[in-house]
């Protein structure tokens, strides 16, 4: 089951922060950049300190292992959040493996082979799909799925552990 994350960011007014006040809000990051920016302007305009317009992302959740820094741009945060909301934890795992600059929706869809109980489960599936019916019935029980799995994941595939103990399987390019 592909986990659905709710990407959120905590945006703080830097002037208030520097003056010793915590002033900010958790924002839904899976929206268009203009909507997020509008909420940021509202946070800044309600600051207890004259702000000057500077803000920072001080925290985040729902981005899996992706590291969102205080300097991330709203456009990039929105892009990642929208794709995580659409594709779930698998997309976040993919981004953390290949890097933000290479992680597009198209590259994810090309590389992603689904969530499986294990690398071995995926290897058994792919072997059976491609080869099992080419073998005589009396030879099928001699297949070494563990060796096939090991070789498959040494050259051409990789997996990332999911939060619910399975793995996401991707093609290496």
C-alpha positions in Angstrom: 0.0 0.0 0.0 1.4 3.3 -1.1 1.4 5.7 1.9 -0.1 9.1 1.4 1.8 11.9 3.1 0.5 15.3 3.8 3.4 17.7 3.1 3.4 20.7 5.4 5.9 23.5 6.1 6.3 25.7 9.1 6.9 29.2 7.9 8.3 31.8 10.4 8.8 35.5 10.3 12.5 36.0 10.6 12.3 39.5 12.1 10.1 38.1 14.9 12.4 35.1 15.3 15.4 37.4 15.6 13.6 39.5 18.2 12.9 36.4 20.3 9.3 35.8 19.2 8.0 32.7 17.6 5.6 33.8 14.9 4.7 31.5 12.1 2.2 28.9 10.9 2.0 25.4 9.5 1.0 25.6 5.9 -0.2 23.0 3.5 2.6 22.8 1.0 0.7 20.8 -1.7 -0.7 23.9 -3.4 0.3 26.3 -6.1 3.2 28.5 -5.2 1.1 31.7 -5.4 -1.3 30.3 -2.8 1.6 29.5 -0.4 3.2 32.9 -1.0 -0.1 34.6 -0.2 -0.2 32.8 3.2 3.4 33.8 3.8 2.5 37.4 3.2 -0.4 37.1 5.7 2.0 35.6 8.3 4.5 38.5 7.7 1.8 41.2 7.9 0.5 39.9 11.2 4.0 39.7 12.8 4.4 41.3 16.2 7.6 42.9 14.9 8.0 45.1 11.8 9.2 42.3 9.5 10.7 43.7 6.4 9.4 40.7 4.5 11.9 38.0 5.4 10.7 34.5 6.2 12.2 31.0 6.6 10.9 27.5 6.5 11.8 26.3 10.0 10.2 22.8 9.9 8.4 20.4 7.7 6.6 17.1 7.8 5.2 14.7 5.2 8.2 15.0 2.9 9.7 11.6 3.9 13.5 11.7 3.7 13.6 14.8 1.6 15.5 17.6 3.4 13.6 20.8 3.1 15.8 23.6 4.3 14.9 27.1 5.5 16.1 28.5 2.1 14.0 26.2 -0.1 12.1 28.2 -2.6 8.3 28.1 -2.5 8.1 26.9 -6.1 10.3 23.9 -5.4 8.5 23.1 -2.1 5.2 23.2 -4.0 6.4 21.0 -6.8 7.7 18.3 -4.4 4.7 18.5 -2.2 2.2 18.2 -5.0 4.0 15.2 -6.4 4.2 13.6 -3.0 0.5 14.2 -2.4 -0.2 12.5 -5.8 2.3 9.6 -5.6 2.8 9.2 -1.8 5.8 8.0 0.1 7.2 6.3 -3.0 7.9 9.6 -4.7 9.6 11.0 -1.6 11.8 7.8 -1.4 12.6 8.3 -5.1 13.6 12.0 -4.6 15.8 11.2 -1.6 17.6 8.6 -3.7 18.1 10.4 -7.0 18.1 14.0 -5.8 15.6 16.9 -6.3 17.2 18.1 -9.5 16.7 14.7 -11.2 13.3 13.8 -9.7 10.5 14.6 -12.1 7.1 13.0 -12.4 8.1 11.5 -15.7 11.4 10.0 -14.4 9.6 8.7 -11.4 6.9 7.0 -13.5 9.6 5.5 -15.8 11.6 4.1 -12.8 8.9 3.0 -10.4 7.9 -0.6 -10.3 5.6 -0.6 -7.3 5.6 -1.5 -3.7 6.5 -5.1 -2.8 6.9 -7.1 0.4 10.6 -7.6 -0.4 13.1 -7.5 -3.2 12.7 -11.3 -3.4 8.9 -10.9 -3.9 9.6 -8.5 -6.8 12.2 -10.8 -8.3 9.9 -13.8 -8.2 7.2 -11.8 -9.9 9.4 -10.5 -12.7 11.0 -13.9 -13.3 7.6 -15.6 -13.5 6.2 -12.9 -15.8 9.2 -13.2 -18.2 10.5 -16.7 -18.0 8.5 -19.3 -16.1 6.3 -20.4 -18.9 9.3 -20.9 -21.2 10.5 -23.7 -18.8 9.3 -27.2 -18.8 7.0 -27.9 -15.8 9.4 -30.4 -14.3 12.3 -27.8 -14.1 10.4 -24.9 -12.6 11.0 -26.0 -9.0 14.8 -25.6 -9.6 14.7 -21.9 -10.0 16.9 -20.1 -7.5 14.8 -16.9 -6.9 17.2 -15.7 -4.3 20.1 -15.7 -6.7 18.0 -14.1 -9.4 16.9 -11.4 -6.9 20.5 -10.7 -5.8 21.6 -10.3 -9.4 18.6 -8.2 -10.3 19.3 -5.7 -7.5 23.1 -5.7 -8.2 22.5 -4.5 -11.7 19.5 -2.6 -12.9 17.2 -2.2 -9.9 17.3 -0.8 -6.4 14.8 -0.7 -3.6 14.0 1.8 -0.8 12.4 0.6 2.4 8.8 1.8 2.9 7.5 2.9 6.2 5.2 -0.1 6.4 8.0 -2.7 6.1 7.8 -3.3 2.4 10.0 -1.9 -0.3 9.6 0.4 -3.3 11.3 -0.9 -6.4 12.9 1.3 -9.0 14.9 0.8 -12.1 18.5 2.2 -12.0 19.3 4.2 -15.1 
